[in-house]
Amino acid sequence: MKRKILVCILALGLGVGTATAQLGSGIVYDPTNYHNALLRYYQLQQHLLELQKSYAKITGQLNLALQMAQFVKNMPARYKALFSQWRKVTSLNSFGNTVSWINGINTGVLPNINTGYLKSTSQLSPYSSYELSGMDPTELGRVQSQYASIELADMATIGGIRGSADGIQTQIGNLEDDSFSGDSSLNSEVSVLNKINASGVLTLRTVQDSNKLLASLLELETILAKQQRDQTTNAINVDIGRDASVAGNIAQVTGSLTSSIQNFRMP
């Protein structure tokens, strides 16, 4: 009995000592936990390196954005230039027949243009039906061609481009002021793109006006070419008619002379 009690006490004492060492009175080395701790430390180092790289990249992008957001200081003094302005057309009005045309040119108002054109040009008198009925087909065709030349010349428009010039000049001035402005809201990426689009539209409008002007000049050149052709054609037709008339007269005279000679008898 005494031996059993002694063995139990010894076993209990050993168990208490081991438990005390595991709870903190001593250091216990665990290879698995140590390996996991090193692995987590390494992962944290890698994560820190990635964060440093991201921070450096974002900082570089921010610096580039700030640099790109800078605009030239004092833009108007450095780049703004004065261009020629549309000037109003002036003219004397001695007989009161030029003011409507001048107003039409300066404003582009169609009624003023038509009225001024009619007042400042010689009016074409019409042929009467009696006169037309008395013409041969050649003469009638010549008259009709000449009338067509005059009527085609009357259709030319005047002042349309000049009438819209003031409005276009205002829009160009607004675009110029916005481009040279130091306001940050007018120098954002979207604002710059909007100004580029507006500039492109204005360019298309001016090109369109130039094409209209060129087309109008081409129409006038075509009318002048038609008039010159009509003059040449009429001159050729007159020569042909004169030659035919001369040949007929000569034939008539020759025939009459031959008949007279053949029928001549000595008394």
C-alpha positions in Angstrom: 0.0 0.0 0.0 2.8 2.5 0.9 4.6 1.6 -2.4 1.4 2.3 -4.5 0.9 5.7 -2.7 4.5 6.7 -3.4 4.3 5.8 -7.2 1.1 7.9 -7.5 2.7 10.9 -5.9 5.8 10.7 -8.1 3.7 10.4 -11.3 1.6 13.4 -10.2 4.7 15.5 -9.6 6.1 14.7 -13.0 2.8 15.6 -14.7 2.7 19.0 -12.9 6.3 19.8 -13.9 5.6 19.0 -17.6 2.5 21.1 -17.7 4.2 24.1 -16.1 7.0 24.0 -18.7 4.4 24.0 -21.6 2.4 26.9 -20.1 5.3 29.3 -20.0 7.9 28.6 -17.4 10.0 27.1 -20.3 10.4 27.5 -24.1 9.0 24.7 -26.4 10.1 24.7 -30.1 7.4 23.8 -32.7 8.9 23.5 -36.2 5.5 23.7 -38.0 4.5 26.9 -36.3 7.9 28.4 -37.0 7.7 27.5 -40.7 4.2 29.0 -41.0 5.4 32.2 -39.2 8.3 32.5 -41.7 6.0 31.9 -44.6 3.6 34.6 -43.4 6.5 37.0 -42.9 7.7 36.4 -46.4 4.2 37.0 -47.8 4.0 40.2 -45.9 7.3 41.3 -47.4 6.1 40.6 -50.9 2.9 42.4 -50.3 4.8 45.4 -49.0 6.9 45.4 -52.2 3.8 45.3 -54.3 2.3 48.1 -52.4 5.5 50.1 -52.9 5.5 49.5 -56.6 1.8 50.5 -56.8 2.5 53.6 -54.9 5.4 54.6 -57.1 3.3 53.9 -60.3 0.3 55.9 -59.0 2.6 58.7 -57.9 4.2 58.8 -61.4 0.8 58.9 -63.1 -0.4 61.6 -60.8 2.7 63.7 -61.5 2.2 63.1 -65.2 -1.4 64.2 -65.0 -0.5 67.3 -63.0 2.2 68.1 -65.7 -0.3 67.5 -68.5 -2.8 69.7 -66.8 -0.4 72.7 -66.9 -1.1 75.2 -69.6 0.9 78.0 -71.1 0.7 81.1 -69.0 -0.4 84.4 -70.5 -1.6 82.8 -73.8 -3.2 85.9 -75.3 0.0 87.9 -75.1 2.1 85.1 -76.5 -0.1 83.8 -79.4 -3.2 86.0 -80.0 -3.0 87.8 -83.3 -5.3 90.2 -85.1 -6.8 89.2 -88.4 -8.5 91.2 -91.1 -12.2 91.9 -90.5 -15.0 92.0 -93.1 -15.6 95.5 -94.1 -18.9 96.9 -95.2 -19.2 97.7 -98.9 -19.9 101.3 -99.6 -20.8 103.1 -102.8 -22.2 106.3 -104.1 -25.9 106.5 -104.6 -26.3 109.4 -107.1 -29.6 108.2 -108.6 -30.8 106.1 -105.7 -30.4 102.8 -107.5 -27.4 101.4 -105.7 -28.4 101.5 -102.0 -30.5 98.3 -102.2 -27.7 96.4 -103.8 -25.2 97.5 -101.2 -27.6 96.6 -98.4 -28.1 93.2 -99.9 -24.4 92.6 -100.2 -23.7 93.6 -96.7 -26.6 91.7 -95.1 -27.3 88.8 -97.4 -31.0 89.5 -97.2 -32.5 88.0 -100.4 -35.2 90.6 -101.1 -32.7 93.4 -100.8 -30.4 91.6 -103.2 -33.1 91.0 -105.8 -34.5 94.5 -105.6 -31.0 96.1 -105.7 -30.1 94.0 -108.7 -33.2 95.0 -110.6 -32.7 98.6 -109.8 -29.1 98.8 -110.8 -29.3 96.9 -114.1 -30.9 97.7 -117.4 -34.2 95.9 -117.8 -34.7 93.7 -120.8 -37.7 94.7 -122.9 -39.9 91.8 -124.2 -40.7 91.1 -127.8 -44.3 91.3 -128.8 -46.1 88.3 -130.2 -46.4 90.1 -133.5 -42.6 90.7 -133.7 -41.9 87.1 -132.8 -44.4 85.7 -135.4 -42.6 87.8 -138.1 -39.2 86.2 -137.4 -37.8 83.3 -139.4 -36.7 80.2 -137.4 -33.0 81.3 -137.5 -33.7 84.8 -136.1 -36.2 83.4 -133.5 -33.6 80.9 -132.3 -31.0 83.6 -132.0 -33.3 85.9 -129.9 -34.3 83.0 -127.6 -30.7 82.1 -127.0 -29.8 85.7 -126.1 -32.7 85.9 -123.8 -31.6 82.7 -122.0 -28.1 84.2 -121.5 -29.5 87.3 -119.8 -31.9 85.3 -117.6 -29.2 82.9 -116.6 -27.0 85.7 -115.6 -29.8 87.2 -113.4 -30.0 84.1 -111.3 -26.5 84.7 -109.7 -26.8 85.2 -106.0 -25.0 88.2 -104.3 -24.0 88.7 -100.7 -24.9 85.3 -99.2 -21.4 84.6 -98.0 -20.8 88.2 -96.8 -24.2 88.2 -95.0 -23.1 85.3 -92.8 -19.6 86.5 -92.4 -20.3 88.6 -89.2 -21.8 85.6 -87.4 -18.9 83.3 -88.4 -16.5 86.0 -87.3 -18.2 86.1 -83.9 -18.0 82.3 -83.5 -14.3 82.3 -84.4 -13.7 85.0 -81.8 -15.4 83.0 -79.1 -13.4 79.9 -80.0 -10.2 82.0 -79.9 -11.0 83.5 -76.5 -11.8 80.0 -75.1 -8.6 78.6 -76.5 -6.5 81.4 -74.9 -8.4 81.4 -71.6 -6.7 80.5 -68.3 -9.9 79.1 -66.9 -9.3 75.5 -65.9 -12.8 74.5 -66.8 -12.1 75.5 -70.4 -8.8 73.6 -70.5 -10.0 70.2 -69.3 -9.7 67.2 -71.7 -13.4 67.3 -72.6 -13.3 71.1 -73.1 -10.3 70.8 -75.4 -12.0 68.1 -77.4 -15.2 70.2 -77.7 -13.1 73.2 -78.9 -11.4 70.9 -81.5 -14.8 69.7 -82.7 -16.1 73.3 -82.9 -13.0 74.3 -84.9 -13.5 71.4 -87.3 -17.1 72.4 -87.9 -16.1 76.1 -88.5 -13.5 74.9 -91.0 -16.1 72.8 -92.8 -18.4 75.8 -92.9 -15.8 78.1 -94.4 -14.8 75.4 -96.9 -18.4 75.1 -97.8 -18.7 78.9 -98.4 -15.5 78.7 -100.5 -17.0 76.0 -102.6 -20.2 78.0 -103.0 -18.2 80.9 -104.2 -16.2 78.8 -106.6 -19.4 77.3 -107.9 -20.9 80.7 -108.4 -17.9 81.8 -110.3 -18.0 78.7 -112.4 -21.7 79.4 -113.3 -20.7 83.0 -114.3 -17.9 81.6 -116.5 -20.2 79.1 -118.0 -22.7 81.9 -118.9 -19.9 84.0 -120.4 -18.8 81.0 -122.4 -22.3 80.5 -123.6 -22.6 84.1 -124.6 -19.3 84.0 -126.5 -20.4 80.7 -128.2 -23.7 82.3 -129.2 -21.9 85.3 -130.7 -19.6 83.1 -132.7 -22.4 80.8 -133.8 -24.5 83.8 -134.9 -21.6 85.2 -136.8 -21.0 81.9 -138.6 -24.7 81.6 -139.3 -24.7 85.1 -140.8 -21.7 84.2 -143.0 -23.4 81.0 -144.1 -26.6 82.9 -144.9 -24.8 85.6 -146.7 -22.8 83.2 -148.8 -25.9 81.3 -149.6 -27.7 84.5 -150.6 -24.7 85.7 -152.7 -24.6 82.3 -154.4 -28.3 82.5 -155.1 -28.1 86.1 -156.4 -25.2 85.2 -158.6 -27.1 82.2 -159.9 -30.1 84.3 -160.5 -28.1 87.0 -162.3 -26.2 84.4 -164.4 -29.4 82.6 -165.3 -31.1 85.9 -166.3 -28.1 86.9 -168.3 -27.9 83.6 -170.1 -31.6 83.7 -170.8 -31.3 87.2 -172.1 -28.3 86.3 -174.3 -30.1 83.3 -175.7 -33.3 85.1 -176.4 -31.6 88.2 -177.8 -32.5 88.8 -181.5 -31.1 91.4 -183.8 -33.9 93.7 -184.9 
